[in-house]
């Protein structure tokens, strides 16, 4: 990862990231490690080798806990363990998601419940779990990841885009409810970030070309392109910013 801006107030802070060992999440983990933060993350697949790499590279090892975020009790236990090891969590990043393609006709109740559990339910309960500690500490930052997919009206994954929209509504309500406790709650909505998963599964030459035609900045997004926005929203530089959605998409959608 290239050198990025330094946010001195993030040093030694306690950061918890869902899905922090691959894709955008891995870039976020590394970005906060570079700031000197104490980072804990969860994901389903093993990430020990990634942690070894981060420790060798930055002399700052993240705390990895293997967890299925749809198991809410397990997710809460990991959040509690992170707070015990690193101190009360000052920044929560709900990043883990599943943008699996599906049609409306093929969605049954079981599939709906599974996708909502990953893409929305886990976000709410992670927020619920960290808020008491943030209240005790006099504030904190919650960053929920959404996507520009629902803003574009994209077809092909309606349960996912529905969750994206729901995340925005939940974020605004939590920002209003917990603003008096100096807890800021914001959204990052990335564009099409070319992670290994996207390249392996869905990034066809025609699809990439069509998307680039809509994008103002003519470079495909990389996971590292999302890190600066997260650091800013976690730091005191954004202390009066809450209930907002920050789009990082190279200029595909227009907000405001």
Residue pairs with C-beta under 8 A, 6 or more apart in sequence:
1 27
1 30
1 31
1 34
1 224
1 227
2 224
4 31
4 34
4 227
4 228
4 231
5 228
5 231
6 35
7 35
7 231
7 232
7 234
7 235
7 236
7 237
9 235
9 236
10 32
10 35
10 36
10 37
10 91
10 231
10 234
10 235
11 35
11 36
11 37
12 36
12 37
12 38
13 37
13 38
13 90
13 91
13 234
14 37
14 38
14 40
14 82
14 83
14 86
14 87
14 88
14 89
14 90
14 91
15 32
15 37
15 38
15 39
15 40
15 86
15 89
15 90
15 91
15 92
15 93
15 234
16 39
16 40
16 41
16 79
16 82
16 89
16 91
16 92
16 93
16 126
16 130
17 25
17 28
17 29
17 32
17 39
17 40
17 41
17 42
17 93
17 95
18 25
18 41
18 42
18 43
18 69
18 75
18 93
18 94
18 95
18 96
18 122
18 126
19 25
19 41
19 42
19 43
19 69
19 95
19 96
19 97
20 26
20 28
20 29
20 39
20 40
20 41
20 42
20 43
20 47
20 62
20 64
20 93
20 95
21 29
21 41
21 43
21 45
21 47
21 50
21 51
21 64
22 43
22 45
22 47
22 50
22 195
22 196
22 197
23 193
23 195
23 196
23 197
23 223
24 95
24 145
24 190
24 193
24 195
24 223
24 226
25 41
25 43
25 95
25 96
26 50
26 223
27 222
27 223
27 224
27 226
27 227
28 93
28 95
28 226
28 227
28 230
29 39
29 41
29 50
29 54
29 62
30 54
30 57
30 58
30 227
31 224
31 227
31 228
31 230
31 231
32 39
32 91
32 230
32 231
32 234
33 39
33 54
33 58
33 60
33 62
34 58
35 231
36 60
37 91
38 63
38 85
38 86
38 87
39 60
39 62
39 63
39 86
40 62
40 63
40 64
40 65
40 78
40 81
40 82
40 85
40 86
41 47
41 62
41 63
41 64
41 65
42 64
42 65
42 66
42 67
42 69
42 75
42 78
42 96
43 64
43 66
43 67
43 96
44 66
44 67
44 68
44 69
45 66
46 66
47 64
47 66
48 64
50 64
51 61
51 62
51 64
54 60
54 61
54 62
55 61
63 82
63 85
63 86
65 78
65 81
65 82
67 74
67 75
67 78
68 74
69 75
69 96
69 118
69 122
69 126
70 114
70 117
70 118
70 121
70 122
72 121
72 122
72 125
75 122
75 125
75 126
75 129
76 125
76 129
79 89
79 126
79 129
79 130
80 129
82 89
83 89
83 133
88 133
88 134
88 136
88 137
89 130
89 133
89 134
89 140
90 134
90 137
90 140
90 141
90 234
91 140
91 141
91 142
91 143
91 234
92 126
92 127
92 130
92 140
92 141
92 142
92 143
93 143
93 145
93 230
93 234
94 122
94 123
94 126
94 127
94 142
94 143
94 144
94 145
94 167
95 145
96 118
96 122
97 118
97 119
97 145
97 147
97 160
97 163
98 115
98 118
98 119
98 160
99 147
99 149
99 157
99 160
100 115
100 157
100 160
101 156
101 157
101 202
102 111
102 115
102 156
102 157
102 158
102 159
102 160
103 156
104 158
107 158
107 159
111 159
112 159
115 159
115 160
115 163
116 159
116 163
119 159
119 160
119 163
119 164
119 167
120 163
120 166
120 167
120 170
123 144
123 167
123 170
124 170
127 142
127 144
127 170
127 174
127 185
130 140
130 142
131 140
131 178
131 181
131 183
133 140
134 140
134 142
134 178
134 181
134 183
135 178
135 181
135 183
138 181
138 182
139 181
139 182
139 183
139 184
140 182
140 183
140 184
141 183
141 184
141 185
141 186
141 233
141 234
141 235
141 238
142 171
142 174
142 183
142 184
142 185
142 186
143 186
143 187
143 188
143 230
143 233
143 234
144 167
144 170
144 171
144 185
144 186
144 187
144 188
145 167
145 187
145 188
145 189
145 190
146 164
146 165
146 167
146 168
146 187
146 188
146 189
146 245
147 160
147 161
147 164
147 189
147 190
148 189
148 190
148 191
148 247
148 249
148 252
148 253
149 157
149 160
149 161
149 164
150 161
150 162
150 164
150 165
151 189
151 247
151 253
151 255
152 252
152 253
154 161
164 189
167 187
168 187
168 245
171 185
171 186
171 187
171 243
171 245
172 185
172 243
174 183
174 185
175 184
175 185
175 186
175 242
175 243
176 243
178 185
179 242
179 243
184 233
184 238
184 239
184 241
184 242
185 242
185 243
186 233
186 238
186 241
186 242
186 243
186 244
186 245
186 246
187 244
187 245
187 246
188 226
188 229
188 230
188 233
188 245
188 246
188 248
189 245
189 246
189 247
189 248
189 249
190 221
190 226
190 248
190 249
191 215
191 221
191 247
191 248
191 249
191 250
191 252
191 253
192 198
192 211
192 220
192 221
192 249
192 252
193 221
193 222
193 223
193 225
193 226
194 203
194 220
194 221
194 222
195 223
208 220
211 252
212 218
212 220
214 252
215 249
215 250
215 251
215 252
216 250
216 251
216 252
217 250
217 251
218 250
219 250
220 250
221 248
221 249
221 250
225 248
226 248
229 246
229 248
232 238
233 241
233 246
245 255
247 253
247 255
